[in-house]
């Protein structure tokens, strides 16, 4: 009787601690904790049923493996995201993915009249690239377009 009372008291303290944490946690932490509680709680219930002889051990073994399978799937998903981010980062720096630019498009991008001098092209490029360089929070795509426009006009 004393052991059951002690376990009930420990359980009550655990529930009270969890509820105080639950109020402070954000939505993603709450969802993760509820999923973990459900999975590990089901595994613990299956273990108790096996130990008391109410369920065959093979079925309980499968139930106990469910949280570990969930964890393995989460790790696999994180690995896939890591590989995707690594792939997209390396593809950003490849200028070969951009289509060939015409001279008219290059003049329009640099905001220059057709037939502008080499000095005007370099000055326009410098002015624009300083504004939208990726190191200053600008776009990689726009910086690549400006660089390609300068290269198109200077490499006649």
Secondary structure, 3 states (H helix, E strand, C coil): CHHHHHHHHHHHHHHHHHHHHHHHCCHHHHHHHHHHHHHHHHHHHHHHHHHCCCCCHHHHHHHHHHHHHHHHHHHHHHHHHHHHHHHHHHHHCCHHHCCCCCHHHHHHHHCCCCCCCHHHHHHHHHHHHHHHCHHHCCCHHHHHHHHHHHHHHHCC
